[in-house]
Amino acid sequence: MSDAGLASDLPDPPYYAVIFTSRRTAGDQGYGAMAERMMELARTQPGYLGVESVRDAAGLGITVSYWRDEPSIAHWKKNAEHRVAQETGHRLWYQAFELRVARVERDYAKRSAGS
């Protein structure tokens, strides 16, 4: 990635985006460590292309992960360690969340000078 935080090494479309929007509960309760582990684990999954993630001070977050195809997304969703994180999120970490899967048909970019 040339620009910090941007998944800029994506292939030409089409590919898929999984958009996870969430509102956190108060306190960490192990969330930070699990979020880091999920980022590490996702990078090892077949079809994984990249991720972008932000969270504001009020607890609203958006994570967009990019995948080669829908079978890759399904494989990630079923990963045993990821399932534990999902279940803990439902029970402990999230007040609310939305998950959307979209096919990316086009993309455009501006790169910083020197990138």
N, C-alpha and C positions, 0 to 999 in steps of 0.2 A: 504494500500500500504506500503510495507516495504521499498522500494527504492523510494525516493522522485521523483515524476514526472512519475513513471512507473505504468501502469495499471497492477499490478502483481496478482490481485485476480480474474483473468478470469477463466471461467470454461474450462473443456477439450473441444477441438474443436469437431465438427464444430461450428463456430459462425461467425459473419460478422464484417467487418471493413469498416467504412466510412472514406475515406481519403480526407481531404480538404486542398489543397495547395493554398496559396494566396500571392499576393503582395499588401501591403497596400498603400493607399494614404498618403500624409503628414499630420501630426497633428492627435490628438486624436479624436476630434469631437464626443465625447460620446462613442467611441468604447470600451474603457477599461471597463466602467460600464456595457455596454451591453454584452461584452464577459463574464464577471463574472456572470451576470444574466443567460446567456445561459448555462453555466456550472452547475449552481444551478438547473435550470429547467430541463436540460437533466437528471440529477441524479434522478428525480422523475418520469421519463417516464417508462412505462412498457417495459421490455426487455433491458433496458440500463445496460451495463456491466462495462464500464470504459472509460477513455479518457487519451490521452497523447498529449501535445501541446507544440510547441516551435516557437519562432520568432527571427530572427536575427536583428542586428542593421539596416540593409538596408531595412527591412520591409517584407522579405520573411518569411512566416510562414507555418507550417504543423501541422494540428490537425487531430488525428486519434481517432474516437470514435468507441467503440465496442458495438455490439448489438446481442441479442440472435437469431434474425431471420429477414427476410425481412419485414414482416408485422410491426414489431417494428420500423424499419427504416422509413417506409411509414407513420406511425402514428406520429413520431417525425417531419418529413418533413411538415406535415399538421398542426402542433400545431400553434394556432393563434399568440401567442407571438413570436414564432420562425419565423413565416412568416414575421412579422414586421422587425425582425433583418435581415432576408434574403433580403428583399426589400431595407432596408437602406444600407446594404452592397453593393448591386448592384449599387445603386445611389451615395453613398458617400464614403464608406470605402475602396473599393477594386479597384485597377487598373486592376487586372486580377485575375482569380481563376480557379481552376480545381477541380472537385469533382468526386471521384471514389468509387465504392462499390465493395468489394471483399469478397469472402467466405474464411475464415481461415480454412485450412485443418489440419495444424500441427503448433505447437509452441514449442519453446525451451527456456530455461531460465538459467541464471547464477545469483545466489543470493549472496549478500555480506555476509561475515562471520558475524554471529550473527543475521541474518535476519530470 
